[in-house]
Amino acid sequence: MPPQDDAITRSEEELHHAGTQVRPVRRVRFAKRIVTDYVEVRVPLRREELHVYEEEIADGVAEPGELALDDDTLVMVLHAEEAIGVRTRVVPRERVRVHLDVVGEERTVATELRREVIELEETPPRW
């Protein structure tokens, strides 16, 4: 009988590439809203006050023009400040900037790899 060459191929799995996929993990929304604060402001106010002084003329000598007996009227207008409507203005106070960074890291990925094992089994001939 001529010699025969037979072969069996043994294979195994090897880790070729651990892939990645992108998935959303967080959603952030920036929005401005208006908040109203109640504030009080002290406003200094001025007013005119009238003070009346009476003096006796001790020596009986009058100023020129004071001797007439007639109806004389003195009219004075007093003034006062009052607080009026408050004016406001918009003033920029802060700028918020947003910047995204891509941060890299490394993680260990574990998996099972299969491999074939060739076993030789010998059985005695039955003749």
NORKA-V861304 format. One record per run of one state. SS is the DSSP state (2 for helix, 1 for strand, 0 for the rest). FROM is the first residue (numbers start at 1). TO is the last residue. If there is no record, write none. Layout:
ss:from:to
SS:FROM:TO
SS:FROM:TO
//
This chain:
ss:from:to
0:1:11
1:12:12
0:13:46
1:47:47
0:48:79
1:80:80
0:81:114
1:115:115
0:116:127
//
